[in-house]
């Protein structure tokens, strides 16, 4: 009797989810994407047979590296930042982009920065769902960043309405909590956010804000249940940004 014992294999790596992957342009959080782009690179083959021929064998060298365009689908939320993006192609400006994976992706801190121009931008409707199809050129070596920036520090951030009343986020503000719900009063027209960070550059939506200083007034979408998405990003050189999203609901009652 012959029994063959097979090799026992164990799974040590977990499949990683890309849900919650964000795109930044010049440090501004544009929103969440789905189907993150495959950032491919292709080497140009140069025939060197005439210079480096041995035994009649054709020889080649790799010359310049050409990158595929970064193409992705951005979930459309109607924000000023996204609407400006649709018109940005006409300016032909070079931008710094960053694809930021969720903070818990592969132990955290993964992002891919690149520089490039917008090659195409199109608002697409699929039934009741809208997204922006966006493609950019890639003009530099693609190298992942795996160090997470410090992000917000205590007291993280506070929110005040246009009458200086404090609004409470849920859950409570913290450095490693990245999504919040905030209910505004029905008589509010705007909010201001005061963020705190000891390192890096803070942006509230598309505007740089000093640590401990209040942002400019952020207009709210009005009408009971209307939602305004507000981003807080903290970026540090050669580190993965931390991105915080506030989903501000327009509440049913006035402030008492």
N, C-alpha and C positions, 0 to 999 in steps of 0.2 A: 504494500500500500504506500503510495507516494502522495504526500500532502504538501502543496505549495502555500506558504504563508505570505500573503501580500503585505506591502509596506503600509504601515499605519500613518496616516497624515492628519495633522490637526490644523484648524483654522486659527490663525493668530491675528489676522487683520480684519477689521470690520469694514463693510461697505460704507462709503461716506456719502452723505446727502448734500446736494448743492442748493437745497431750498434755503432761500434767504441770501443768495449771492447778490451783491450790489455793484453798481458801476459809479465811479467818481470821475468827473471831468474837472481838472484844475482844482481839485479838492472839494468840489461841490457834489453832494450826493444826489444823483439823478433818480435813483430808485432801484427796485429789485428787477432782476432779469430772470428769464427761464431759458433753458437750453444754452448754458454758458458756451462761448466759442472755443473751438479747438485752435490753439495758437500754433500753427505749423510753420516750419522753416525748411527751405529747400536750397541746397547748394548748387551753384552754377558749375557745370562740368566744362573743363577746358581741356582740349586735346593737346597733349604734350608729346605726341609720338615723334615729331620732328626733332625735338630737343632731348628726348629722354627715352630713346628706343633701344631695347636690349632683346636680342634673339627674335626680332620681328614681331614683338608683342606690342599691341596698341596700348598707350599709357594715357592716364587722365589725372588731372588735379582739380580740386574744388576751389573755385574762386569766390566771387561775391555770394553772400547769403541773401536770399529773397524770402520775405515773410508773406504768408497769406494775410489778406485783410481780416481784421477782427470783426466778425459779424454776429450780432446778438439781437434778441428781442427784449425790449424794455417794457415792463408793465406800465401802461399809461394811466396816470392819475390826474392829469389836467393841471399840474402845478406850473407855476411861472417858469421854473427851471426847465421843465420838459418842453414847454411851448417855445421857449427861447432856443432850445436845442434844434427844433425843426427848421428854424431860420438861420442857424449857425453855418450851414453848408455854404451859404452865399459869401461868407466872409473869408473862406479858404484859410483860416488861421490854424496854426499848429497848437495842439492841446496836449496836456499831460493826462493820461487816462490811467485808471487802476480798476482791475476786477478784484473785488474783495470777497473772499469766501466767508461763510458763516464762522463766528468766533470758535465754535467747537469742531470745525472741520480739521481732522487729522491733528489733534492736539492744539489747534488754534493758531492764528497768526498768518494764514496763507493769503497772499495777494500777488497779482501780476501787474506791474506797471509798464506802460509804454508811451511813446509819443507818436502823434499822428494827426492827420486831418480827417474830417468827416468826408467819406466817399459817397455815401448815400444815406438818406433819412426819409422814412415814409411812415405815415400814420395808417395803420391797418385795422379794420373792424372785422371781427369774426363773430357774427351774431351779436350778442350783447357785450362781448369782450373786445377791448381795444388794446393795442400795443404799438410801440414804435419799432420798426425794423431799422436797425442802425448798423452801418459798416464804417470802419475807420482803417486808414493805412497804419502800418507798423514800421517804425523807422529806427528801431534800436534792438539790441540783443535782448531776447526775452529771458529773464532770470527771475524765479520766484523769490519773494520775500517771506520769511518764516518767523520773523520776530514781531510780536504784537506790541503796539505802542501802549503807553500808560493809560491813555484815555482820560475820562473825567475823574476827578478826585473829590473827596469830601469838601463841600456839601453837594457835589455833583451838579445839580441845577435846581433852580426855583422858577415858578411860573406865576405871573401876575396878569390880571385882566386890565382893561383900559381904565378901571377905577381904582387900580392898585390893590385889589383884593387877591389874596393868594389862592391859586388853584392847585389841587392835589393830584399828582399822577398816581396811577395804579399799574403795577406795584410801586412801592416807594423807590425813589431815585437811588441808583447804585452804579458803581463802575462797570460791573459785568452783567447788567440788565439792559437789553438793547431795544425793547419794544414796550411802549406805555400807552395807556388810555387816559385821556383827560377830558372831563366834562366842563364845558364853559357855560356861563349863564346866558339866558335868552336875551338879556340886554347888553351883552358884550359885542363889540365889533372887531376887537383885536386883542392880542396877548403880547407879552414881552417875556423873554427867557433870559435868565442870568446864569450862565454856565461857569463851572470852576474846573480848572486843570492847571497842574504845575509844570507841564511840559507840552511843547507842540503848539500848533495853531488851531484855534477853535473857530468853526464856522457854524452859524445858525442859518439854515437854508443856504443862501449864496453869499452871506455877508460875514466877514471876519469880525469877531467880537473878543474883546480882551477878557481875560479871566476875572470874574467878580463884577463885570459890568453888564448892564442890561442891554439886550438887543434892541434894535429899532422895532416899532410896532409891526406885528405880523397880522395882516388882515385875515378874518375868519370867513369861511363860507357860511352864510346865514340860512336859517330855516331849521326847524326842529329835526335833529338827527343828521344834519349835514356834517360832513367830515372835512377837516383840513389836516393834511399831512405836513409835519414839520420835522426837519432833520437837524441833528447836532452832530458834527464830525470833528474829530480831533486827529490831526495828522502830524507825524514826526518824520524827519528825514530818514530814509532807509528803514522804515518800520511800517507795519501794516496798520492802516487807520482803524480807529474804532468809530462805528456809525450807530447813532441812536435815533430811533424814530418815535415821534409822538403823534398819536392819532387823536386829534382834538375834535370832540363831538359838540355840536351846538345843542345845548340843553333845552328843556321845556319850561324852565322857571327863571324868573328874574332874581337878581341878588336882593336879599331882604335887608 
